[in-house]
Amino acid sequence: MNVYSKKIIQFITEIKAAIKEILSNEVGLKVRGERFYTKGEWSSYPISIVIYNTQKTLGYFNSEFYELGFHESLMHMNKLVLRNVIRHELAHYIACINYGNLTTPHGSEFRATCEKFGWGKEIYEASTCLDNLNQGSLINESPVLRKIQKLMALSTSSSKHEAEQAMIKSRELLLKHNIDSTYIQDDEAEKMFLKRILKQKKKSAKMSSIGRILETFFVTVVYNRGTDFVYLEILGDAINIEIANYVAMILDSELDKLWLQAQTEAGLRGLTAKNSFFQGLAKGYCNKIGALKKEYKNDTINALMIIEKKLILAKEIVYPRLTQSRSSGGYCPTSDAVGQQMGKNMNINPAVSSSSTCGDRNSLTHQ
């Protein structure tokens, strides 16, 4: 996952300054603002930086987004190590520009790129593996996450009363976790995480439906376009990201099954009906969750506003140039109504753990 905080934003600024210096002085390219130019004024590429903490390498280059990633641990390492990792990833970037994506990661083209700029073995091998990194352990050991997982499992009970009570309690516990985290003032509590979880050739009503449902789990959602795909990205604290990620895995497969059920039971047909059905599903589920707010006390409502404001500010930091897109197409009120009813009766049971897969343990139930 990518990670953000005030200190990390400062670190990103430091990395960008080093990249611009290396591109100008060592590579001999023109840099202007947040882009560099390879062929005069005709070909430019972004200087896009992310910091992550859940992979076992010090850096990476993502050609889908022209994105350079650096491990959070580099904040505390020798500056020479940092600059060599930067050179290593820039070599991947420039090799991709010059040779395309068909080159082997550390093959002859990569070596030739390094040698062209006088970068020796210390650059070839700069992106070393972090063997002692324990990925995700703090998330998986969280007692809050375990309690929420158990309650969400009960929300699929055959007893309607038991299922509703479990769903309400899981929401209350998740809300309490977010309220408590909001009032903790330190760098760790301030951290926000980003994860790319779904990708499609283009944004669809189903993807939008999933995104809207995920926002009820205290994450903010953005649809980010790469070179070939649209990605659904979620931003929030570590526990919220973990829960929302597994919910998305379930919804991605199960919403198609609900559409097949709606076709059989309600005779729905066509793309307009399908899109309206997915929109209705999200509407019905979100309305059910929104109804719980009527039971909240004033201090809880105020805390919710603070949480929502924190997510808005985080989105502005992570996506400073975010633009809104509007969906277009027809609308079928009958399909919307069927979707709303199914969404209202839908309960989500994710098996939230790093080792689980989206199989029999993950399901939707309807009552």
Buried (B, 14 or more C-beta within 10 A) or exposed (E): BBBBBEBBEEBBEBBBEBBBEBBEEEBEBBBEEEEBBBEEEEEBBEBBBBBBBBBEBBBBBBBBBBBBBBBBEBBEEEEEBBBBBBBBBBBBBBBBBEBEEEBEEBEEBBBBBBEBBEBEEEBBEBBEEBEEBEBBEEBBEBEBBEBBBBBBBBBBBEEEEEBBBBBBBBBBBBBEBBBEBBEEEEEEEBBBBBBBBBBBEEBBBBBBBBBBBBBBBBBBBBBBEBEEBBBBBBBBBBBBBBBBBBBBBBBBEBBEEBBEBBBEEBEBEEEBBBBBBBBBBBBBBBEBBEEBEEEBEEEBEEBBEEBEEBBEEBBEBBBEEEEEEEEEEEEBEBBBBBBBBBBBBBBBBBBBBEEBEBEEBBBBBEB
